[in-house]
Amino acid sequence: MAAARAADRASVKGYSAESSFSKSGSMAAARAADRASVAGYTSGSLRKGAATTNVRDLQDRLRSAGFNPGKTDGKFGRNTEKAVRDFQRSMGLKADGVVGPRTFEALNGTSRFTQKTKTPATTQSTTTGRPYEAMSRLAQQHGLTVTSTTGGKHNTGSKHYQGRAIDVRTRGVSEASLDAFMADARANGYTVRDERTRPAGQKVWGGAHIHIEK
């Protein structure tokens, strides 16, 4: 029987007595390759200072979600960290700038994350289409940062909860740039609200921003 078991082991590609399934082409190597092929996969988390191909994937996904990480260079610097924090805030996640499993799941749009996310009881979560994505692209074309899409806390009945509104950062942006963006948004059929100061009677206000909705 011992000889038969030895023969069985020897027949497994990549088997060695020193390290079972450790050679190139082995089961372990195949699993590692599978994991590496998943966009955004990391055995731990990504944070400021990292410089890997996973950071490039992260930057691409942040950009496609409407959050500008700066140049796609595979380096997790200040701009990428800021984009991560803004994305986390928009999704109702802890805005720590560290990309762990929940942030990866949110960026990848997995149903597992969607099932875990709770919509506030005062809102309706049903929606058709994703208008906020087009709005985010418009803001990105103007070099602006989207601070809120569907996540976060908003006033009752807000179109954010329906995926039909975004907020855009105004801090550090010139008046001319904001005017050009608002004019372009209106030309695209969006309703624009300049909320650089808190609107009268508005209970929830996330600080100075431009709000656009469809």
DOKOL-407742 format. One record per atom (N, C-alpha, C): residue number from 1; x, y, z; residue in one letter. Coordinates in Angstrom, 3 decimals, always signed. Example, Ala and Ser with C-alpha at 12.3 -4.5 7.8 and 13.67 -1.06 7.14 Angstrom:
2
> resi u v w resn
> 1 +13.190 -5.690 +7.800 A
> 1 +12.300 -4.500 +7.800 A
> 1 +13.200 -3.300 +7.800 A
> 2 +12.850 -2.250 +7.080 S
> 2 +13.670 -1.060 +7.140 S
> 2 +12.900 +0.030 +7.870 S
// end
This chain:
214
> resi u v w resn
> 1 +0.837 -1.218 +0.000 M
> 1 +0.000 +0.000 +0.000 M
> 1 +0.865 +1.258 +0.000 M
> 2 +1.945 +1.261 +0.795 A
> 2 +2.837 +2.422 +0.852 A
> 2 +3.427 +2.708 -0.509 A
> 3 +3.792 +1.638 -1.224 A
> 3 +4.364 +1.812 -2.563 A
> 3 +3.328 +2.388 -3.514 A
> 4 +2.077 +1.931 -3.351 A
> 4 +1.006 +2.436 -4.222 A
> 4 +0.772 +3.920 -3.977 A
> 5 +0.791 +4.331 -2.691 R
> 5 +0.596 +5.748 -2.373 R
> 5 +1.730 +6.593 -2.932 R
> 6 +2.942 +6.081 -2.836 A
> 6 +4.091 +6.807 -3.373 A
> 6 +3.944 +6.983 -4.870 A
> 7 +3.458 +5.929 -5.535 A
> 7 +3.251 +6.009 -6.979 A
> 7 +2.170 +7.028 -7.316 A
> 8 +1.108 +7.056 -6.510 D
> 8 +0.046 +8.041 -6.732 D
> 8 +0.589 +9.456 -6.599 D
> 9 +1.369 +9.680 -5.553 R
> 9 +1.913 +11.020 -5.349 R
> 9 +2.834 +11.419 -6.486 R
> 10 +3.654 +10.486 -6.908 A
> 10 +4.604 +10.772 -7.976 A
> 10 +3.905 +11.087 -9.287 A
> 11 +2.664 +10.613 -9.447 S
> 11 +1.935 +10.853 -10.689 S
> 11 +1.317 +12.241 -10.753 S
> 12 +1.284 +12.943 -9.601 V
> 12 +0.707 +14.282 -9.554 V
> 12 +1.743 +15.286 -10.029 V
> 13 +1.413 +16.030 -11.079 K
> 13 +2.335 +17.001 -11.636 K
> 13 +2.702 +18.045 -10.593 K
> 14 +4.007 +18.263 -10.385 G
> 14 +4.455 +19.275 -9.445 G
> 14 +4.691 +18.750 -8.054 G
> 15 +4.416 +17.449 -7.805 Y
> 15 +4.590 +16.943 -6.449 Y
> 15 +6.073 +16.807 -6.113 Y
> 16 +6.412 +17.152 -4.881 S
> 16 +7.754 +16.873 -4.379 S
> 16 +7.648 +16.573 -2.905 S
> 17 +8.558 +15.764 -2.406 A
> 17 +8.529 +15.404 -0.983 A
> 17 +8.829 +16.611 -0.111 A
> 18 +9.627 +17.552 -0.678 E
> 18 +10.002 +18.713 +0.117 E
> 18 +8.834 +19.675 +0.294 E
> 19 +8.057 +19.882 -0.752 S
> 19 +6.963 +20.848 -0.689 S
> 19 +5.850 +20.391 -1.609 S
> 20 +4.832 +19.803 -1.039 S
> 20 +3.764 +19.234 -1.836 S
> 20 +3.065 +20.288 -2.685 S
> 21 +2.897 +19.976 -3.974 F
> 21 +2.202 +20.854 -4.923 F
> 21 +2.834 +22.245 -4.960 F
> 22 +4.145 +22.308 -5.000 S
> 22 +4.791 +23.607 -4.935 S
> 22 +5.490 +24.003 -6.223 S
> 23 +5.653 +23.068 -7.167 K
> 23 +6.395 +23.388 -8.374 K
> 23 +5.532 +24.120 -9.383 K
> 24 +6.227 +24.723 -10.365 S
> 24 +5.523 +25.407 -11.436 S
> 24 +4.579 +24.451 -12.139 S
> 25 +3.353 +24.870 -12.365 G
> 25 +2.375 +24.005 -13.020 G
> 25 +1.569 +23.190 -12.042 G
> 26 +1.850 +23.288 -10.746 S
> 26 +1.124 +22.519 -9.746 S
> 26 -0.221 +23.140 -9.442 S
> 27 -1.018 +22.449 -8.630 M
> 27 -2.327 +22.950 -8.242 M
> 27 -2.198 +24.287 -7.521 M
> 28 -1.230 +24.407 -6.613 A
> 28 -1.044 +25.651 -5.874 A
> 28 -0.688 +26.791 -6.804 A
> 29 +0.178 +26.506 -7.776 A
> 29 +0.570 +27.546 -8.725 A
> 29 -0.612 +27.988 -9.561 A
> 30 -1.454 +27.025 -9.936 A
> 30 -2.632 +27.355 -10.740 A
> 30 -3.591 +28.240 -9.958 A
> 31 -3.779 +27.900 -8.671 R
> 31 -4.661 +28.721 -7.846 R
> 31 -4.113 +30.131 -7.690 R
> 32 -2.783 +30.239 -7.537 A
> 32 -2.174 +31.558 -7.416 A
> 32 -2.379 +32.363 -8.691 A
> 33 -2.255 +31.695 -9.836 A
> 33 -2.465 +32.379 -11.116 A
> 33 -3.905 +32.836 -11.248 A
> 34 -4.849 +32.003 -10.784 D
> 34 -6.256 +32.395 -10.824 D
> 34 -6.494 +33.647 -10.001 D
> 35 -5.912 +33.677 -8.800 R
> 35 -6.101 +34.835 -7.940 R
> 35 -5.497 +36.084 -8.573 R
> 36 -4.306 +35.933 -9.147 A
> 36 -3.619 +37.071 -9.748 A
> 36 -4.379 +37.627 -10.941 A
> 37 -5.198 +36.781 -11.585 S
> 37 -5.937 +37.228 -12.768 S
> 37 -7.165 +38.044 -12.410 S
> 38 -7.561 +38.045 -11.134 V
> 38 -8.734 +38.802 -10.704 V
> 38 -8.343 +40.265 -10.520 V
> 39 -8.999 +41.152 -11.264 A
> 39 -8.667 +42.572 -11.170 A
> 39 -8.840 +43.046 -9.742 A
> 40 -7.794 +43.667 -9.212 G
> 40 -7.886 +44.211 -7.866 G
> 40 -7.553 +43.215 -6.768 G
> 41 -7.181 +41.961 -7.133 Y
> 41 -6.909 +40.985 -6.077 Y
> 41 -5.646 +41.363 -5.307 Y
> 42 -5.683 +41.190 -4.027 T
> 42 -4.500 +41.312 -3.196 T
> 42 -4.685 +40.410 -1.993 T
> 43 -3.601 +39.853 -1.512 S
> 43 -3.711 +38.952 -0.363 S
> 43 -4.013 +39.732 +0.905 S
> 44 -3.753 +41.040 +0.895 G
> 44 -4.046 +41.840 +2.065 G
> 44 -4.860 +43.052 +1.694 G
> 45 -4.218 +44.222 +1.649 S
> 45 -4.912 +45.442 +1.282 S
> 45 -3.923 +46.352 +0.570 S
> 46 -4.463 +47.364 -0.103 L
> 46 -3.627 +48.361 -0.762 L
> 46 -3.756 +49.671 -0.008 L
> 47 -2.636 +50.343 +0.140 R
> 47 -2.648 +51.617 +0.853 R
> 47 -1.550 +52.510 +0.293 R
> 48 -1.526 +53.748 +0.761 K
> 48 -0.551 +54.719 +0.290 K
> 48 +0.865 +54.161 +0.421 K
> 49 +1.647 +54.299 -0.649 G
> 49 +3.014 +53.793 -0.659 G
> 49 +3.182 +52.539 -1.492 G
> 50 +2.057 +51.841 -1.770 A
> 50 +2.132 +50.622 -2.579 A
> 50 +2.447 +50.984 -4.026 A
> 51 +3.144 +50.084 -4.714 A
> 51 +3.487 +50.288 -6.126 A
> 51 +3.467 +48.934 -6.824 A
> 52 +2.289 +48.533 -7.323 T
> 52 +2.125 +47.230 -7.966 T
> 52 +1.156 +47.353 -9.136 T
> 53 +1.050 +46.271 -9.899 T
> 53 +0.069 +46.254 -10.993 T
> 53 -1.356 +46.320 -10.432 T
> 54 -1.557 +45.827 -9.212 N
> 54 -2.876 +45.924 -8.588 N
> 54 -3.291 +47.386 -8.382 N
> 55 -2.308 +48.255 -8.143 V
> 55 -2.611 +49.675 -7.976 V
> 55 -3.087 +50.260 -9.302 V
> 56 -2.510 +49.797 -10.416 R
> 56 -2.973 +50.256 -11.730 R
> 56 -4.437 +49.856 -11.946 R
> 57 -4.776 +48.612 -11.597 D
> 57 -6.170 +48.152 -11.703 D
> 57 -7.072 +49.039 -10.841 D
> 58 -6.611 +49.313 -9.627 L
> 58 -7.375 +50.157 -8.705 L
> 58 -7.607 +51.540 -9.308 L
> 59 -6.555 +52.135 -9.857 Q
> 59 -6.672 +53.475 -10.435 Q
> 59 -7.650 +53.490 -11.604 Q
> 60 -7.591 +52.448 -12.445 D
> 60 -8.517 +52.367 -13.578 D
> 60 -9.960 +52.274 -13.098 D
> 61 -10.195 +51.459 -12.065 R
> 61 -11.554 +51.273 -11.561 R
> 61 -12.073 +52.532 -10.868 R
> 62 -11.208 +53.220 -10.153 L
> 62 -11.612 +54.481 -9.533 L
> 62 -12.008 +55.502 -10.607 L
> 63 -11.209 +55.561 -11.661 R
> 63 -11.491 +56.519 -12.730 R
> 63 -12.822 +56.214 -13.409 R
> 64 -13.075 +54.916 -13.681 S
> 64 -14.320 +54.532 -14.346 S
> 64 -15.533 +54.786 -13.447 S
> 65 -15.306 +54.817 -12.126 A
> 65 -16.395 +55.095 -11.180 A
> 65 -16.614 +56.586 -10.981 A
> 66 -15.762 +57.414 -11.631 G
> 66 -15.930 +58.859 -11.543 G
> 66 -15.058 +59.541 -10.509 G
> 67 -14.019 +58.843 -10.024 F
> 67 -13.136 +59.408 -9.008 F
> 67 -11.724 +59.456 -9.577 F
> 68 -11.153 +60.646 -9.648 N
> 68 -9.872 +60.845 -10.334 N
> 68 -8.682 +60.518 -9.428 N
> 69 -7.935 +59.430 -9.729 P
> 69 -6.773 +59.067 -8.903 P
> 69 -5.474 +59.680 -9.414 P
> 70 -5.589 +60.570 -10.426 G
> 70 -4.382 +61.094 -11.049 G
> 70 -3.905 +60.155 -12.140 G
> 71 -2.641 +60.198 -12.439 K
> 71 -2.074 +59.370 -13.500 K
> 71 -2.136 +57.887 -13.141 K
> 72 -2.508 +57.054 -14.127 T
> 72 -2.507 +55.602 -13.905 T
> 72 -1.072 +55.106 -14.043 T
> 73 -0.366 +55.083 -12.925 D
> 73 +1.064 +54.746 -12.949 D
> 73 +1.425 +53.590 -12.028 D
> 74 +0.408 +52.997 -11.359 G
> 74 +0.705 +51.882 -10.466 G
> 74 +1.288 +52.297 -9.135 G
> 75 +1.272 +53.605 -8.839 K
> 75 +1.824 +54.098 -7.576 K
> 75 +0.707 +54.678 -6.721 K
> 76 +0.553 +54.151 -5.530 F
> 76 -0.508 +54.571 -4.613 F
> 76 -0.028 +55.805 -3.860 F
> 77 -0.260 +56.971 -4.487 G
> 77 +0.176 +58.216 -3.870 G
> 77 -0.969 +59.007 -3.291 G
> 78 -0.731 +60.303 -3.090 R
> 78 -1.713 +61.174 -2.440 R
> 78 -3.010 +61.272 -3.236 R
> 79 -2.912 +61.410 -4.575 N
> 79 -4.122 +61.549 -5.388 N
> 79 -4.966 +60.281 -5.377 N
> 80 -4.292 +59.132 -5.425 T
> 80 -5.025 +57.862 -5.387 T
> 80 -5.688 +57.669 -4.036 T
> 81 -4.984 +58.004 -2.963 E
> 81 -5.564 +57.877 -1.626 E
> 81 -6.795 +58.773 -1.492 E
> 82 -6.719 +59.992 -2.019 K
> 82 -7.852 +60.917 -1.956 K
> 82 -9.044 +60.356 -2.734 K
> 83 -8.771 +59.788 -3.921 A
> 83 -9.845 +59.204 -4.728 A
> 83 -10.488 +58.028 -4.002 A
> 84 -9.671 +57.227 -3.320 V
> 84 -10.193 +56.089 -2.552 V
> 84 -11.100 +56.579 -1.430 V
> 85 -10.649 +57.603 -0.693 R
> 85 -11.465 +58.137 +0.409 R
> 85 -12.791 +58.688 -0.113 R
> 86 -12.746 +59.405 -1.234 D
> 86 -13.976 +59.959 -1.805 D
> 86 -14.917 +58.842 -2.239 D
> 87 -14.359 +57.797 -2.851 F
> 87 -15.187 +56.661 -3.270 F
> 87 -15.798 +55.973 -2.057 F
> 88 -15.000 +55.762 -1.016 Q
> 88 -15.505 +55.106 +0.186 Q
> 88 -16.647 +55.905 +0.814 Q
> 89 -16.499 +57.224 +0.860 R
> 89 -17.579 +58.063 +1.406 R
> 89 -18.843 +57.907 +0.577 R
> 90 -18.693 +57.882 -0.745 S
> 90 -19.869 +57.783 -1.610 S
> 90 -20.599 +56.464 -1.445 S
> 91 -19.890 +55.421 -0.991 M
> 91 -20.486 +54.106 -0.822 M
> 91 -20.872 +53.813 +0.623 M
> 92 -20.681 +54.803 +1.506 G
> 92 -21.034 +54.591 +2.906 G
> 92 -20.046 +53.711 +3.643 G
> 93 -18.816 +53.620 +3.124 L
> 93 -17.778 +52.822 +3.774 L
> 93 -16.909 +53.711 +4.653 L
> 94 -16.123 +53.103 +5.523 K
> 94 -15.179 +53.856 +6.335 K
> 94 -14.150 +54.485 +5.414 K
> 95 -14.040 +55.808 +5.445 A
> 95 -13.158 +56.527 +4.523 A
> 95 -11.752 +56.623 +5.100 A
> 96 -11.045 +55.477 +5.111 D
> 96 -9.699 +55.446 +5.684 D
> 96 -8.609 +55.451 +4.617 D
> 97 -9.005 +55.421 +3.342 G
> 97 -8.014 +55.438 +2.267 G
> 97 -7.306 +54.125 +2.055 G
> 98 -7.705 +53.095 +2.787 V
> 98 -7.107 +51.757 +2.656 V
> 98 -8.075 +50.869 +1.877 V
> 99 -7.586 +50.225 +0.837 V
> 99 -8.445 +49.407 -0.017 V
> 99 -8.376 +47.956 +0.437 V
> 100 -9.363 +47.564 +1.235 G
> 100 -9.485 +46.192 +1.696 G
> 100 -10.593 +45.478 +0.952 G
> 101 -11.037 +44.309 +1.435 P
> 101 -12.036 +43.496 +0.728 P
> 101 -13.334 +44.221 +0.415 P
> 102 -13.878 +44.999 +1.366 R
> 102 -15.164 +45.653 +1.116 R
> 102 -15.043 +46.735 +0.040 R
> 103 -13.930 +47.459 +0.051 T
> 103 -13.738 +48.488 -0.976 T
> 103 -13.519 +47.852 -2.336 T
> 104 -12.749 +46.743 -2.389 F
> 104 -12.565 +46.027 -3.651 F
> 104 -13.906 +45.534 -4.179 F
> 105 -14.724 +44.982 -3.292 E
> 105 -16.024 +44.456 -3.720 E
> 105 -16.901 +45.573 -4.274 E
> 106 -16.852 +46.741 -3.619 A
> 106 -17.644 +47.872 -4.088 A
> 106 -17.173 +48.323 -5.461 A
> 107 -15.860 +48.404 -5.668 L
> 107 -15.321 +48.801 -6.960 L
> 107 -15.635 +47.782 -8.044 L
> 108 -15.621 +46.524 -7.680 N
> 108 -15.900 +45.467 -8.646 N
> 108 -17.393 +45.277 -8.878 N
> 109 -18.230 +45.954 -8.058 G
> 109 -19.676 +45.881 -8.247 G
> 109 -20.245 +44.501 -8.010 G
> 110 -19.711 +43.768 -7.025 T
> 110 -20.182 +42.411 -6.786 T
> 110 -21.530 +42.416 -6.099 T
> 111 -22.342 +41.411 -6.415 S
> 111 -23.650 +41.289 -5.782 S
> 111 -23.500 +41.015 -4.291 S
> 112 -22.390 +40.393 -3.908 R
> 112 -22.162 +40.094 -2.497 R
> 112 -22.122 +41.396 -1.692 R
> 113 -21.452 +42.438 -2.243 F
> 113 -21.408 +43.714 -1.543 F
> 113 -22.786 +44.350 -1.527 F
> 114 -23.476 +44.285 -2.666 T
> 114 -24.798 +44.901 -2.758 T
> 114 -25.748 +44.319 -1.724 T
> 115 -25.645 +43.007 -1.493 Q
> 115 -26.531 +42.358 -0.537 Q
> 115 -26.238 +42.814 +0.888 Q
> 116 -24.989 +43.180 +1.156 K
> 116 -24.624 +43.595 +2.508 K
> 116 -24.993 +45.053 +2.776 K
> 117 -25.133 +45.851 +1.722 T
> 117 -25.380 +47.271 +1.880 T
> 117 -26.847 +47.538 +2.147 T
> 118 -27.138 +48.291 +3.187 K
> 118 -28.518 +48.593 +3.536 K
> 118 -28.883 +49.999 +3.080 K
> 119 -30.032 +50.148 +2.459 T
> 119 -30.533 +51.444 +2.047 T
> 119 -31.331 +52.049 +3.192 T
> 120 -31.147 +53.327 +3.496 P
> 120 -31.902 +53.954 +4.595 P
> 120 -33.396 +53.731 +4.430 P
> 121 -34.081 +53.515 +5.569 A
> 121 -35.493 +53.142 +5.528 A
> 121 -36.378 +54.236 +4.962 A
> 122 -35.889 +55.484 +4.972 T
> 122 -36.721 +56.594 +4.513 T
> 122 -36.644 +56.800 +3.014 T
> 123 -35.935 +55.919 +2.303 T
> 123 -35.739 +56.126 +0.872 T
> 123 -36.225 +54.932 +0.088 T
> 124 -36.322 +55.137 -1.227 Q
> 124 -36.651 +54.051 -2.129 Q
> 124 -35.386 +53.678 -2.880 Q
> 125 -35.095 +52.401 -2.964 S
> 125 -33.838 +51.965 -3.561 S
> 125 -34.002 +51.496 -4.992 S
> 126 -35.233 +51.372 -5.479 T
> 126 -35.437 +50.872 -6.830 T
> 126 -35.067 +51.935 -7.843 T
> 127 -34.441 +51.502 -8.931 T
> 127 -34.043 +52.418 -9.987 T
> 127 -33.805 +51.646 -11.259 T
> 128 -33.975 +52.296 -12.379 T
> 128 -33.648 +51.694 -13.663 T
> 128 -32.550 +52.521 -14.296 T
> 129 -31.521 +51.854 -14.804 G
> 129 -30.406 +52.585 -15.390 G
> 129 -29.499 +53.158 -14.316 G
> 130 -28.416 +53.794 -14.767 R
> 130 -27.438 +54.367 -13.847 R
> 130 -27.047 +55.760 -14.345 R
> 131 -27.968 +56.736 -14.249 P
> 131 -27.688 +58.080 -14.754 P
> 131 -26.468 +58.732 -14.098 P
> 132 -26.193 +58.367 -12.831 Y
> 132 -25.095 +59.023 -12.133 Y
> 132 -23.747 +58.735 -12.793 Y
> 133 -23.654 +57.608 -13.525 E
> 133 -22.390 +57.282 -14.167 E
> 133 -22.065 +58.298 -15.264 E
> 134 -23.084 +58.674 -16.056 A
> 134 -22.872 +59.669 -17.107 A
> 134 -22.529 +61.025 -16.495 A
> 135 -23.190 +61.359 -15.382 M
> 135 -22.897 +62.625 -14.703 M
> 135 -21.450 +62.631 -14.190 M
> 136 -21.031 +61.499 -13.644 S
> 136 -19.664 +61.394 -13.119 S
> 136 -18.640 +61.554 -14.230 S
> 137 -18.943 +60.980 -15.397 R
> 137 -18.020 +61.128 -16.527 R
> 137 -17.932 +62.595 -16.960 R
> 138 -19.061 +63.287 -16.931 L
> 138 -19.056 +64.706 -17.301 L
> 138 -18.177 +65.498 -16.340 L
> 139 -18.333 +65.229 -15.045 A
> 139 -17.511 +65.922 -14.045 A
> 139 -16.032 +65.617 -14.264 A
> 140 -15.734 +64.357 -14.573 Q
> 140 -14.353 +63.941 -14.801 Q
> 140 -13.765 +64.663 -16.007 Q
> 141 -14.563 +64.851 -17.046 Q
> 141 -14.090 +65.557 -18.235 Q
> 141 -13.693 +66.989 -17.914 Q
> 142 -14.326 +67.557 -16.872 H
> 142 -13.994 +68.914 -16.445 H
> 142 -12.889 +68.918 -15.388 H
> 143 -12.339 +67.738 -15.089 G
> 143 -11.271 +67.644 -14.104 G
> 143 -11.731 +67.815 -12.680 G
> 144 -13.016 +67.540 -12.420 L
> 144 -13.581 +67.724 -11.089 L
> 144 -13.714 +66.402 -10.351 L
> 145 -13.847 +66.479 -9.032 T
> 145 -13.944 +65.296 -8.182 T
> 145 -15.374 +65.081 -7.715 T
> 146 -15.895 +63.879 -7.937 V
> 146 -17.231 +63.515 -7.466 V
> 146 -17.108 +63.039 -6.023 V
> 147 -17.856 +63.649 -5.122 T
> 147 -17.760 +63.291 -3.705 T
> 147 -18.900 +62.396 -3.248 T
> 148 -19.978 +62.306 -4.025 S
> 148 -21.094 +61.458 -3.623 S
> 148 -21.901 +61.048 -4.841 S
> 149 -22.255 +59.757 -4.899 T
> 149 -23.123 +59.261 -5.970 T
> 149 -24.355 +58.634 -5.333 T
> 150 -24.319 +57.317 -5.084 T
> 150 -25.499 +56.634 -4.530 T
> 150 -25.399 +56.381 -3.036 T
> 151 -24.189 +56.507 -2.481 G
> 151 -24.020 +56.198 -1.061 G
> 151 -24.099 +57.441 -0.185 G
> 152 -23.781 +57.250 +1.069 G
> 152 -23.792 +58.357 +2.011 G
> 152 -25.181 +58.686 +2.532 G
> 153 -25.274 +59.767 +3.302 K
> 153 -26.537 +60.174 +3.906 K
> 153 -27.042 +61.447 +3.224 K
> 154 -28.306 +61.416 +2.824 H
> 154 -28.892 +62.552 +2.109 H
> 154 -30.279 +62.850 +2.677 H
> 155 -30.893 +63.921 +2.183 N
> 155 -32.229 +64.280 +2.622 N
> 155 -33.253 +63.273 +2.105 N
> 156 -34.326 +63.115 +2.837 T
> 156 -35.383 +62.186 +2.459 T
> 156 -35.868 +62.481 +1.038 T
> 157 -35.947 +61.426 +0.221 G
> 157 -36.415 +61.586 -1.155 G
> 157 -35.335 +62.019 -2.124 G
> 158 -34.098 +62.136 -1.653 S
> 158 -33.004 +62.575 -2.520 S
> 158 -32.830 +61.638 -3.708 S
> 159 -32.512 +62.198 -4.863 K
> 159 -32.286 +61.392 -6.056 K
> 159 -30.957 +60.642 -6.002 K
> 160 -30.120 +60.950 -5.014 H
> 160 -28.904 +60.159 -4.818 H
> 160 -29.278 +58.694 -4.602 H
> 161 -30.322 +58.459 -3.811 Y
> 161 -30.725 +57.099 -3.477 Y
> 161 -31.269 +56.345 -4.693 Y
> 162 -31.633 +57.076 -5.729 Q
> 162 -32.154 +56.459 -6.949 Q
> 162 -31.082 +56.344 -8.029 Q
> 163 -29.846 +56.757 -7.696 G
> 163 -28.774 +56.719 -8.690 G
> 163 -28.930 +57.798 -9.743 G
> 164 -29.586 +58.915 -9.383 R
> 164 -29.887 +59.959 -10.364 R
> 164 -29.275 +61.310 -9.983 R
> 165 -28.258 +61.303 -9.122 A
> 165 -27.641 +62.566 -8.713 A
> 165 -26.205 +62.339 -8.279 A
> 166 -25.405 +63.390 -8.385 I
> 166 -24.043 +63.365 -7.859 I
> 166 -23.749 +64.706 -7.196 I
> 167 -22.755 +64.718 -6.318 D
> 167 -22.223 +65.950 -5.748 D
> 167 -20.785 +66.095 -6.219 D
> 168 -20.378 +67.315 -6.503 V
> 168 -19.049 +67.587 -7.032 V
> 168 -18.319 +68.557 -6.112 V
> 169 -17.072 +68.230 -5.799 R
> 169 -16.273 +69.065 -4.898 R
> 169 -16.029 +70.444 -5.512 R
> 170 -16.129 +71.482 -4.684 T
> 170 -15.863 +72.846 -5.151 T
> 170 -14.619 +73.450 -4.513 T
> 171 -14.177 +72.877 -3.400 R
> 171 -13.017 +73.431 -2.700 R
> 171 -11.779 +73.389 -3.588 R
> 172 -11.138 +74.537 -3.758 G
> 172 -9.921 +74.606 -4.547 G
> 172 -10.146 +74.688 -6.046 G
> 173 -11.410 +74.778 -6.471 V
> 173 -11.732 +74.857 -7.896 V
> 173 -12.097 +76.296 -8.239 V
> 174 -11.589 +76.795 -9.355 S
> 174 -11.840 +78.182 -9.738 S
> 174 -13.300 +78.405 -10.103 S
> 175 -13.726 +79.656 -9.944 E
> 175 -15.099 +80.044 -10.290 E
> 175 -15.384 +79.752 -11.758 E
> 176 -14.403 +80.049 -12.614 A
> 176 -14.588 +79.838 -14.056 A
> 176 -14.796 +78.360 -14.377 A
> 177 -14.040 +77.484 -13.708 S
> 177 -14.171 +76.044 -13.956 S
> 177 -15.539 +75.543 -13.518 S
> 178 -16.003 +76.019 -12.365 L
> 178 -17.321 +75.597 -11.877 L
> 178 -18.435 +76.117 -12.773 L
> 179 -18.304 +77.369 -13.228 D
> 179 -19.320 +77.935 -14.121 D
> 179 -19.393 +77.139 -15.422 D
> 180 -18.227 +76.752 -15.956 A
> 180 -18.195 +75.993 -17.204 A
> 180 -18.845 +74.621 -17.009 A
> 181 -18.570 +73.993 -15.868 F
> 181 -19.165 +72.680 -15.587 F
> 181 -20.676 +72.783 -15.448 F
> 182 -21.148 +73.782 -14.696 M
> 182 -22.587 +73.924 -14.485 M
> 182 -23.304 +74.217 -15.803 M
> 183 -22.681 +75.027 -16.650 A
> 183 -23.286 +75.330 -17.946 A
> 183 -23.355 +74.074 -18.816 A
> 184 -22.295 +73.277 -18.780 D
> 184 -22.261 +72.038 -19.560 D
> 184 -23.304 +71.055 -19.035 D
> 185 -23.444 +70.980 -17.706 A
> 185 -24.422 +70.068 -17.104 A
> 185 -25.842 +70.465 -17.528 A
> 186 -26.134 +71.749 -17.495 R
> 186 -27.469 +72.206 -17.909 R
> 186 -27.702 +71.919 -19.385 R
> 187 -26.653 +72.081 -20.191 A
> 187 -26.778 +71.815 -21.630 A
> 187 -27.057 +70.344 -21.899 A
> 188 -26.647 +69.486 -20.960 N
> 188 -26.898 +68.055 -21.091 N
> 188 -28.230 +67.635 -20.474 N
> 189 -29.022 +68.613 -20.062 G
> 189 -30.353 +68.317 -19.551 G
> 189 -30.418 +68.028 -18.071 G
> 190 -29.339 +68.301 -17.320 Y
> 190 -29.336 +68.041 -15.890 Y
> 190 -29.808 +69.274 -15.117 Y
> 191 -30.428 +69.040 -13.973 T
> 191 -30.787 +70.107 -13.051 T
> 191 -29.584 +70.375 -12.158 T
> 192 -29.212 +71.631 -12.013 V
> 192 -28.005 +72.000 -11.268 V
> 192 -28.382 +72.840 -10.051 V
> 193 -27.806 +72.487 -8.895 R
> 193 -27.988 +73.298 -7.688 R
> 193 -26.612 +73.667 -7.136 R
> 194 -26.383 +74.955 -7.022 D
> 194 -25.130 +75.441 -6.448 D
> 194 -25.274 +75.411 -4.928 D
> 195 -24.642 +74.424 -4.295 E
> 195 -24.761 +74.270 -2.846 E
> 195 -23.429 +74.543 -2.153 E
> 196 -22.763 +75.610 -2.607 R
> 196 -21.526 +75.991 -1.934 R
> 196 -21.819 +76.585 -0.554 R
> 197 -23.049 +77.047 -0.365 T
> 197 -23.524 +77.410 +0.969 T
> 197 -24.764 +76.569 +1.248 T
> 198 -25.027 +76.304 +2.496 R
> 198 -26.119 +75.409 +2.861 R
> 198 -27.480 +75.987 +2.471 R
> 199 -28.249 +75.258 +1.670 P
> 199 -29.577 +75.747 +1.284 P
> 199 -30.485 +75.876 +2.503 P
> 200 -31.313 +76.898 +2.498 A
> 200 -32.222 +77.131 +3.609 A
> 200 -33.162 +75.948 +3.804 A
> 201 -33.291 +75.488 +5.046 G
> 201 -34.207 +74.410 +5.368 G
> 201 -33.714 +73.017 +5.055 G
> 202 -32.499 +72.884 +4.551 Q
> 202 -31.970 +71.555 +4.203 Q
> 202 -31.330 +70.917 +5.429 Q
> 203 -31.865 +69.791 +5.885 K
> 203 -31.393 +69.140 +7.105 K
> 203 -30.011 +68.525 +6.928 K
> 204 -29.806 +67.829 +5.792 V
> 204 -28.529 +67.150 +5.562 V
> 204 -27.755 +67.915 +4.503 V
> 205 -26.520 +68.294 +4.841 W
> 205 -25.669 +69.039 +3.910 W
> 205 -24.248 +68.566 +4.103 W
> 206 -23.635 +68.111 +3.025 G
> 206 -22.301 +67.525 +3.129 G
> 206 -21.165 +68.495 +2.929 G
> 207 -21.416 +69.773 +3.109 G
> 207 -20.371 +70.763 +2.873 G
> 207 -20.492 +71.342 +1.474 G
> 208 -19.627 +72.285 +1.155 A
> 208 -19.707 +72.995 -0.122 A
> 208 -19.545 +72.063 -1.309 A
> 209 -20.510 +72.111 -2.244 H
> 209 -20.458 +71.273 -3.431 H
> 209 -21.441 +71.784 -4.484 H
> 210 -21.340 +71.230 -5.681 I
> 210 -22.323 +71.441 -6.737 I
> 210 -23.111 +70.146 -6.873 I
> 211 -24.427 +70.246 -6.825 H
> 211 -25.303 +69.078 -6.937 H
> 211 -25.940 +69.098 -8.321 H
> 212 -25.865 +67.955 -9.044 I
> 212 -26.593 +67.853 -10.307 I
> 212 -27.418 +66.577 -10.288 I
> 213 -28.561 +66.624 -10.933 E
> 213 -29.442 +65.462 -10.941 E
> 213 -30.216 +65.379 -12.247 E
> 214 -30.809 +64.209 -12.465 K
> 214 -31.597 +63.977 -13.677 K
> 214 -33.016 +63.629 -13.283 K
// end
